[in-house]
Amino acid sequence: GISVDAIARTIRLALSGQTAGWLRAPHERNPLAVELRLPLAARSSPDDLAGLWVRGETGRFAPLSELGRWETKRVDQTIYHKNLERVVYVFGETLGRTPAECILDIQFDRRPDQGAGWVSDQPPRALAERTFIHNGGGIPWATAPGIQVSLSGEGEWKITLDVFRDLGLAFAAALVMIYVILVMQTGSFLIPTVVMLAIPLTVLGVMPGFWLLNALTGISVGGRPDPVLFTATAMIGMIALAGIVTRDAIILVDFISQSVARGRPLFDAIMESRVVRMRPILLTAGAAMLSSIPITLDPIFSGLAWSLIFGLFASTLFTLFVIPVTYWLFHAGSNQPEPEQPRLAGPNASAQPSIQGVTE
C-alpha cells in the first residue's frame, strides 16, 4: 500500500526539506521560512537514507531498504540555449552592493591574456577600498578561448540599462517639447535657451544630495549597508523637475522682459526681478519640497521624492543667480537706449531728481 509518490515525497523532505512555518522577527523586513529537514549527517549516504520509514495508505510503515535499491549512474545536466548558442548562467548575491559596483569590479579583474585556469595569489581588496575611481576586487579571472562572457544579457543589470536608456530618451524628448513650447510662447530662439539653463542645474543638487544623504543617514541591514540609490524613480523625478524649474526661470525672464519693455534699464530690471519674484519662487519650491517629504518613507518611490527635494533646493538657489547673469550676458551688448528722464519746469529743474515708478 505504499505508492511511488509517497516514496518521492519522503526522499524530497529528507534532502531538500519542507517549509513548516514562518518566523516574523521584529527587526526583519521579510518573514523567515522555517524549514523541516534532516541533519546533514543523516542524509549524506545511501545507507542513511535507506533507514528512512515511509507510511503507506493503510497506515503501516516500511523502510526504504525494503521498497527498492539505490543505483549510482551519470545523469546529463540541462543544456540551456540562447540565440542558438549554449549558455551557462552564473548567479551571485551582491550582499549590500549595487549591481553597477559588482559589474565594474568583475570587468576590471578580468585578465583575458592569461588564459583559462589562471589564478592569482593576491588577497582580495576590502570593500571599503573599492570605489568607482579605483575599481577591482583583487580577484583576477579568465576564461578559455571561445567562451564569451556577457554581464548585461540577463538579470537586474540588463533591466537597469534598459530602464535608464528608455528614461534618458524620454528626458530628451521632454526637453525638446519644452523648447518648442517656449519658442512658440516667446517668439524667440534665445530666450528659451536662457530659461532652460535651470534644468542642468538640478543635477548639481541631485547627485551630491544622494551622496550626502547616505553619508549622514546611512543604515545597515544584517551588517550590510542599505543605501538610498539613484533608481529609476529618481530619474522620473529629474524629468518632472525639468518642468518645475523651467517655470521659475520663466517668472524671472518674463518679469525682466516686461520691465525693459516699459522703459526700465536692463540692469535695474534684472535686479528688480530678483527682489520682486524671490518670494513666489521660494514659496513654490518650498511647497513642492514639503509635499515630497511623505514620499521619502516609501521604499520604492523614495528616490523620486529625494530627487525632487535635492533638485529643487539646488536649482532654486542657482536660478536666482545664474539666470539673471546669463540674461545680462546675452543682452548687455545690444546697445539698449536709456529711457529719457522727465524734466521739471522752473529755474531749479536741473537740481531736482527725477522719480520713476513701476506698478503691476
Contacts in CASP RR format, 6 or more apart in sequence:
PFRMAT RR
TARGET T0000
AUTHOR 0000-0000-0000
METHOD contacts of the structure
MODEL  1
GISVDAIARTIRLALSGQTAGWLRAPHERNPLAVELRLPLAARSSPDDLA
GLWVRGETGRFAPLSELGRWETKRVDQTIYHKNLERVVYVFGETLGRTPA
ECILDIQFDRRPDQGAGWVSDQPPRALAERTFIHNGGGIPWATAPGIQVS
LSGEGEWKITLDVFRDLGLAFAAALVMIYVILVMQTGSFLIPTVVMLAIP
LTVLGVMPGFWLLNALTGISVGGRPDPVLFTATAMIGMIALAGIVTRDAI
ILVDFISQSVARGRPLFDAIMESRVVRMRPILLTAGAAMLSSIPITLDPI
FSGLAWSLIFGLFASTLFTLFVIPVTYWLFHAGSNQPEPEQPRLAGPNAS
AQPSIQGVTE
1 56 0 8 1.000
1 57 0 8 1.000
1 58 0 8 1.000
1 60 0 8 1.000
2 54 0 8 1.000
2 55 0 8 1.000
2 56 0 8 1.000
2 57 0 8 1.000
2 62 0 8 1.000
2 67 0 8 1.000
3 56 0 8 1.000
3 57 0 8 1.000
6 54 0 8 1.000
6 55 0 8 1.000
6 56 0 8 1.000
7 54 0 8 1.000
7 64 0 8 1.000
7 67 0 8 1.000
10 52 0 8 1.000
10 54 0 8 1.000
10 64 0 8 1.000
11 49 0 8 1.000
11 52 0 8 1.000
11 64 0 8 1.000
12 18 0 8 1.000
13 36 0 8 1.000
13 37 0 8 1.000
14 37 0 8 1.000
14 38 0 8 1.000
14 42 0 8 1.000
14 43 0 8 1.000
14 49 0 8 1.000
14 52 0 8 1.000
15 37 0 8 1.000
15 38 0 8 1.000
15 43 0 8 1.000
16 37 0 8 1.000
17 35 0 8 1.000
17 36 0 8 1.000
17 37 0 8 1.000
17 38 0 8 1.000
18 35 0 8 1.000
18 36 0 8 1.000
18 37 0 8 1.000
19 33 0 8 1.000
19 34 0 8 1.000
19 35 0 8 1.000
19 36 0 8 1.000
20 34 0 8 1.000
20 35 0 8 1.000
20 36 0 8 1.000
21 33 0 8 1.000
21 34 0 8 1.000
22 31 0 8 1.000
22 32 0 8 1.000
22 33 0 8 1.000
22 34 0 8 1.000
23 31 0 8 1.000
23 32 0 8 1.000
23 33 0 8 1.000
23 34 0 8 1.000
24 31 0 8 1.000
24 32 0 8 1.000
25 32 0 8 1.000
29 221 0 8 1.000
41 48 0 8 1.000
42 48 0 8 1.000
43 49 0 8 1.000
46 70 0 8 1.000
49 64 0 8 1.000
49 70 0 8 1.000
50 63 0 8 1.000
50 64 0 8 1.000
50 65 0 8 1.000
50 70 0 8 1.000
51 63 0 8 1.000
51 64 0 8 1.000
51 65 0 8 1.000
52 63 0 8 1.000
52 64 0 8 1.000
53 61 0 8 1.000
53 62 0 8 1.000
53 63 0 8 1.000
53 64 0 8 1.000
54 61 0 8 1.000
54 62 0 8 1.000
54 63 0 8 1.000
54 64 0 8 1.000
54 67 0 8 1.000
55 61 0 8 1.000
56 62 0 8 1.000
79 86 0 8 1.000
80 86 0 8 1.000
80 87 0 8 1.000
80 88 0 8 1.000
80 89 0 8 1.000
81 87 0 8 1.000
89 154 0 8 1.000
94 101 0 8 1.000
94 102 0 8 1.000
95 224 0 8 1.000
96 224 0 8 1.000
96 225 0 8 1.000
96 226 0 8 1.000
97 127 0 8 1.000
98 229 0 8 1.000
99 156 0 8 1.000
99 157 0 8 1.000
99 160 0 8 1.000
100 157 0 8 1.000
100 160 0 8 1.000
101 130 0 8 1.000
101 132 0 8 1.000
103 151 0 8 1.000
103 152 0 8 1.000
103 157 0 8 1.000
104 132 0 8 1.000
104 135 0 8 1.000
104 136 0 8 1.000
105 130 0 8 1.000
105 135 0 8 1.000
105 136 0 8 1.000
105 137 0 8 1.000
106 141 0 8 1.000
106 151 0 8 1.000
107 135 0 8 1.000
107 151 0 8 1.000
108 135 0 8 1.000
108 136 0 8 1.000
108 137 0 8 1.000
109 136 0 8 1.000
109 137 0 8 1.000
109 138 0 8 1.000
109 139 0 8 1.000
109 140 0 8 1.000
109 141 0 8 1.000
110 140 0 8 1.000
110 141 0 8 1.000
110 142 0 8 1.000
110 149 0 8 1.000
111 118 0 8 1.000
111 140 0 8 1.000
111 141 0 8 1.000
111 142 0 8 1.000
112 142 0 8 1.000
112 143 0 8 1.000
113 142 0 8 1.000
114 140 0 8 1.000
114 142 0 8 1.000
115 142 0 8 1.000
115 143 0 8 1.000
115 144 0 8 1.000
115 145 0 8 1.000
116 142 0 8 1.000
116 143 0 8 1.000
116 144 0 8 1.000
116 145 0 8 1.000
116 147 0 8 1.000
117 142 0 8 1.000
117 144 0 8 1.000
118 140 0 8 1.000
118 141 0 8 1.000
118 142 0 8 1.000
119 140 0 8 1.000
120 138 0 8 1.000
120 139 0 8 1.000
120 140 0 8 1.000
122 138 0 8 1.000
122 140 0 8 1.000
123 138 0 8 1.000
124 137 0 8 1.000
124 138 0 8 1.000
124 139 0 8 1.000
125 136 0 8 1.000
125 137 0 8 1.000
125 138 0 8 1.000
130 136 0 8 1.000
130 137 0 8 1.000
143 149 0 8 1.000
151 157 0 8 1.000
152 158 0 8 1.000
152 161 0 8 1.000
163 232 0 8 1.000
163 235 0 8 1.000
164 232 0 8 1.000
164 235 0 8 1.000
167 232 0 8 1.000
167 235 0 8 1.000
167 236 0 8 1.000
167 239 0 8 1.000
168 235 0 8 1.000
170 239 0 8 1.000
171 235 0 8 1.000
171 238 0 8 1.000
171 239 0 8 1.000
171 242 0 8 1.000
174 239 0 8 1.000
174 242 0 8 1.000
174 243 0 8 1.000
175 196 0 8 1.000
175 199 0 8 1.000
175 242 0 8 1.000
178 192 0 8 1.000
178 196 0 8 1.000
178 242 0 8 1.000
178 243 0 8 1.000
178 246 0 8 1.000
179 192 0 8 1.000
179 196 0 8 1.000
182 191 0 8 1.000
182 192 0 8 1.000
182 195 0 8 1.000
182 196 0 8 1.000
182 246 0 8 1.000
182 250 0 8 1.000
183 189 0 8 1.000
183 192 0 8 1.000
186 192 0 8 1.000
190 330 0 8 1.000
191 253 0 8 1.000
191 257 0 8 1.000
194 249 0 8 1.000
194 253 0 8 1.000
194 323 0 8 1.000
194 326 0 8 1.000
194 327 0 8 1.000
194 330 0 8 1.000
195 246 0 8 1.000
195 249 0 8 1.000
195 250 0 8 1.000
195 253 0 8 1.000
195 323 0 8 1.000
196 246 0 8 1.000
196 249 0 8 1.000
197 249 0 8 1.000
197 322 0 8 1.000
197 323 0 8 1.000
197 326 0 8 1.000
198 245 0 8 1.000
198 246 0 8 1.000
198 248 0 8 1.000
198 249 0 8 1.000
198 315 0 8 1.000
198 318 0 8 1.000
198 319 0 8 1.000
198 322 0 8 1.000
198 323 0 8 1.000
199 241 0 8 1.000
199 242 0 8 1.000
199 243 0 8 1.000
199 245 0 8 1.000
199 246 0 8 1.000
199 315 0 8 1.000
201 245 0 8 1.000
201 314 0 8 1.000
201 315 0 8 1.000
201 318 0 8 1.000
201 319 0 8 1.000
201 322 0 8 1.000
202 238 0 8 1.000
202 241 0 8 1.000
202 242 0 8 1.000
202 245 0 8 1.000
202 311 0 8 1.000
202 312 0 8 1.000
202 314 0 8 1.000
202 315 0 8 1.000
203 238 0 8 1.000
204 314 0 8 1.000
204 315 0 8 1.000
204 318 0 8 1.000
205 310 0 8 1.000
205 311 0 8 1.000
205 313 0 8 1.000
205 314 0 8 1.000
205 315 0 8 1.000
206 230 0 8 1.000
206 234 0 8 1.000
206 238 0 8 1.000
206 241 0 8 1.000
206 307 0 8 1.000
206 310 0 8 1.000
206 311 0 8 1.000
206 314 0 8 1.000
207 230 0 8 1.000
208 310 0 8 1.000
209 306 0 8 1.000
209 310 0 8 1.000
210 228 0 8 1.000
210 229 0 8 1.000
210 230 0 8 1.000
210 234 0 8 1.000
210 306 0 8 1.000
210 310 0 8 1.000
213 228 0 8 1.000
213 306 0 8 1.000
214 225 0 8 1.000
214 227 0 8 1.000
214 228 0 8 1.000
218 225 0 8 1.000
218 226 0 8 1.000
218 227 0 8 1.000
218 228 0 8 1.000
219 225 0 8 1.000
219 226 0 8 1.000
220 226 0 8 1.000
228 302 0 8 1.000
228 303 0 8 1.000
228 306 0 8 1.000
229 303 0 8 1.000
230 303 0 8 1.000
230 307 0 8 1.000
231 303 0 8 1.000
233 300 0 8 1.000
233 301 0 8 1.000
233 302 0 8 1.000
233 303 0 8 1.000
233 304 0 8 1.000
233 307 0 8 1.000
234 303 0 8 1.000
234 304 0 8 1.000
234 306 0 8 1.000
234 307 0 8 1.000
235 307 0 8 1.000
236 304 0 8 1.000
236 307 0 8 1.000
237 303 0 8 1.000
237 304 0 8 1.000
237 307 0 8 1.000
237 308 0 8 1.000
238 307 0 8 1.000
238 311 0 8 1.000
240 304 0 8 1.000
240 308 0 8 1.000
241 307 0 8 1.000
241 308 0 8 1.000
241 311 0 8 1.000
241 312 0 8 1.000
241 315 0 8 1.000
244 285 0 8 1.000
244 288 0 8 1.000
244 308 0 8 1.000
244 312 0 8 1.000
245 311 0 8 1.000
245 312 0 8 1.000
245 315 0 8 1.000
245 316 0 8 1.000
245 319 0 8 1.000
247 284 0 8 1.000
248 281 0 8 1.000
248 284 0 8 1.000
248 285 0 8 1.000
248 315 0 8 1.000
248 316 0 8 1.000
248 319 0 8 1.000
249 319 0 8 1.000
249 323 0 8 1.000
251 277 0 8 1.000
251 280 0 8 1.000
251 281 0 8 1.000
252 273 0 8 1.000
252 274 0 8 1.000
252 277 0 8 1.000
252 281 0 8 1.000
252 319 0 8 1.000
252 320 0 8 1.000
252 323 0 8 1.000
252 324 0 8 1.000
252 327 0 8 1.000
253 323 0 8 1.000
253 327 0 8 1.000
255 269 0 8 1.000
255 272 0 8 1.000
255 273 0 8 1.000
255 276 0 8 1.000
255 277 0 8 1.000
256 266 0 8 1.000
256 269 0 8 1.000
256 270 0 8 1.000
256 273 0 8 1.000
256 324 0 8 1.000
256 327 0 8 1.000
259 268 0 8 1.000
259 269 0 8 1.000
259 272 0 8 1.000
259 273 0 8 1.000
259 358 0 8 1.000
260 266 0 8 1.000
260 269 0 8 1.000
260 336 0 8 1.000
262 358 0 8 1.000
263 339 0 8 1.000
264 272 0 8 1.000
264 339 0 8 1.000
264 356 0 8 1.000
264 358 0 8 1.000
265 336 0 8 1.000
265 338 0 8 1.000
265 339 0 8 1.000
266 328 0 8 1.000
266 331 0 8 1.000
266 332 0 8 1.000
266 336 0 8 1.000
267 328 0 8 1.000
270 324 0 8 1.000
270 327 0 8 1.000
270 328 0 8 1.000
271 324 0 8 1.000
272 358 0 8 1.000
273 324 0 8 1.000
274 320 0 8 1.000
274 324 0 8 1.000
278 320 0 8 1.000
281 316 0 8 1.000
281 319 0 8 1.000
281 320 0 8 1.000
282 316 0 8 1.000
285 312 0 8 1.000
285 313 0 8 1.000
285 316 0 8 1.000
286 312 0 8 1.000
288 308 0 8 1.000
288 312 0 8 1.000
289 308 0 8 1.000
289 309 0 8 1.000
289 312 0 8 1.000
289 313 0 8 1.000
292 304 0 8 1.000
292 305 0 8 1.000
292 306 0 8 1.000
292 308 0 8 1.000
292 309 0 8 1.000
293 305 0 8 1.000
293 309 0 8 1.000
294 305 0 8 1.000
295 301 0 8 1.000
295 302 0 8 1.000
295 304 0 8 1.000
295 305 0 8 1.000
296 302 0 8 1.000
296 303 0 8 1.000
296 305 0 8 1.000
296 306 0 8 1.000
296 309 0 8 1.000
298 305 0 8 1.000
341 354 0 8 1.000
342 354 0 8 1.000
342 356 0 8 1.000
343 349 0 8 1.000
343 354 0 8 1.000
344 352 0 8 1.000
344 354 0 8 1.000
END
